[in-house]
Amino acid sequence: MTTGFLIAVAVIWLAWSNGANDNFKGVATLWGSQTTTYRNALIWATGATILGSVVSIAIAGALVKTFSGAGLVGAETATRPALLLSVATAAGGTVLLATFLGMPTSTTHALTGGLVGASLVAAGPGGIDWGLLLQKFAQPLLLSPLLAIGGTAIIYLLLRTLRGRLGIERHTCICLPGRPPARLPAPVPAAAAATRSRTGERRGFALAPASECVERYDGQVVGIQAQTVVDVTHFASAGAVCFARAVNDTPKIAALLLASSAVASGGKLAVVAAAMAIGGWIQSRRVARTMSRRITELNPGQGLTANLVTAALVLGASRMGVPVSTTHVSCGSIFGIGIVNKRRSWSTMAEILATWIITLPLALGLGALICWTAVAVMGG
């Protein structure tokens, strides 16, 4: 079994893990706000992810260079087979563990930790550019969720004010299987009627069996029904988030293959894109439930706002070659909505934050251990 083959398998595993943990994040608000079903949201996410992967190489070349390791460590060290194998394996293992636990985590953090851990073994502390690590990696990863929380909260409040001035009202419908939404004349007291679904969501209305309450919008925007505008824009923004995530993540993973001769040049990006899409299709549900149902309750307008902010931040970062975490941005946006609507789950948010804190040192330790083993076995 050649070293090149082992690197290819490790990178495919990483791409699969990334898809399983990340692919649904862009459409989480579609399912969480009951705008569409889990399956339809997953189909939309998969299509947008594939499209983003295909075009990523044309507009995100800076990220390929960043995550090839060149600059952070010497060019010779960055292409050592032991380092490439260690980074891919450590990052893939870290992300897949979080996926099994149903926790959204950052592939960017896992890659960064694996790269630093492997580089410490391959080049030593003096062989790492710590200033570049802080500027190009640490700062964006720390600032991006704060920008997402603040930006989402501000934009949502502005859009809510605009909705009121346009005379668009929000009401609640009860949905029964096989029937169109029926408007409820008035809510019953929340304290008397609150129920909990299997996902632990609080419902402030008395529901018939197998029913759901959804929020709808009455009014028009430039002659079009407000609910239609919200739904179409919501779907478009969800697709934009998935597209942006693929643009931002595919080059990071492909960089490991581009630095090796494991796969012919023309097929490297296709291999990564396919593994990401398949991993997301098969193994997304646990993380999807956390993102869609456990952080906060969402209505379509709130989901739309979170997606617009996420797409803008991630696409802008990709264009500038800044390695932000789509996970941090998308979760930060939903956190922002939860803070504004005062229906957040602090325990779920704490679990997610703990996962983020653990991700980097865990990947770093795995990267160092695997690199040490690989050097001993393969000689570098």
Residue, then its C-alpha position, 0 to 999 in steps of 0.5 A: m500500500t503506497t503512501g500516496f494511496l494512504i493520503a488519498v484515503a485520509v483526505i476522502w475520509l476528511a471530505w466525508s466527515n466535513g460533508a456529514n457535519d457541515n452540509f446541512k448547516g446552510v439549510a438548517t433554518l429551512w427545516g427549523s422554521q418548518t418551511t420545508t421537510y428534512r429531505n427537501a432541505l437535504i436535496w437543496a443542500t447537496g445540490a448547492t454544495i456540489l455547485g460550490s465545490v465545482v466553482s471553488i477552484a476558480i475563486a478561492g485559490a488563496l485558500v488552497k495556498t493557505f491550507s497547503g501549509a506553505g508559509l506556516v511551515g517551510a515548503e519542504t516540510a509542507t509537502r512531506p507525506a507524513l505531514l499530509l497524512s497526519v493533517a487529513t487523518a487528525a482533522g477527519g477523526t475530530v470532525l467525525l467524532a463531533t458528528f457522532l455526538g450531533m455537535p456542529t464543529s469547525t473543519t477549519h479549526a480541525l485542519t488548523g489543529g492538525l496542521v499545527g500538531a503535525s508541524l510541531v513534530a515535522a519541523g519543531p516549534g521553531g519551524i512554525d510561523w506563529g505570527l502568520l498562524l495568529q493573523k491568518f487563522a486565529q483572528p478570523l476564527l475568533l471574530s467571525p462568530l461575534l460578527a455573525i451574532g451582532g450582525t444577525a441581531i441588528i439586521y433582524l431588528l431592522l427587518r422587523t421594523l421594516r415589516g411593521r412599516l409595510g403593514i405585513e402581519r405575522h400569524t400562526c397556522i395549524c398544519l394537519p397531515g394532508r391539509p393546507p395550513a389553517r389559521l388559528p384565530a387566537p393563541v391559547p395561553a402559553a403556560a396552559a398549552a405549552t407542549r413538547s415535541r420529540t425534539g424538545e421544542r416548546r409550543g405555545f399552542a394547543l395542538a391536535p395530534a400529529s400537527e405543527c404550528v407554523e408562522r405565516y405572513d400576511g401582506q404584499v411586497v411590490g405586489i407579491q404575497a409577503q409569504t412567497v417573497v420570504d419563502v423564495t428568498h429563504f430558499a435562495s439564501a439557504g442555497a447561498v450558504c451551502f454554496a459559500r460553505a463549499v467554496n470555502d471548505t473544498p479548497k482547504i481539503a483539496a490542498l492536501l491532495l494538491a500537495s501530493s501525487a495521490v490523484a491525477s490533478g484534474g480529478k482531485l477537486a471532483v474526488v473531494a466534492a463527491a466525498m463531501a456530498i455523499g457524507g452529507w447525504i448519508q450522515s447529516r441528521r444528528v447535526a441537522r437536528t441540533m442546528s435546526r431544533r435545539i438552539t432556538e425556535l425559528n420562524p421563516g423571517q428569522g431563518l432568512t435573516a440568519n442565512l443572509v448574514t451567514a452567506a454574506l460573511v462566508l462568501g466575503a471571506s472566501r473571496m479574500g482568502v480568509p479561512v473563517s469557519t462556516t460552522h461558527v458563522s452559521c451557529g453565530s447567526i442562529f445564536g443571534i436570533g435566539i438572543v433577540n427572540k429570547r427563545r434560546s437554549w443556553s444548554t445547547m449553546a454551551e455544548i456547542l461552544a465546548t465542542w468548538i473549544i475542544t476541537l483545536p487541541l484534540a486535532l492538534g494532539l492527534g496530528a502530532l501523534i499520527c505524524w510521530t507514528a508516520v515518521a517512525v514507520m515511513g521515515g517522513 
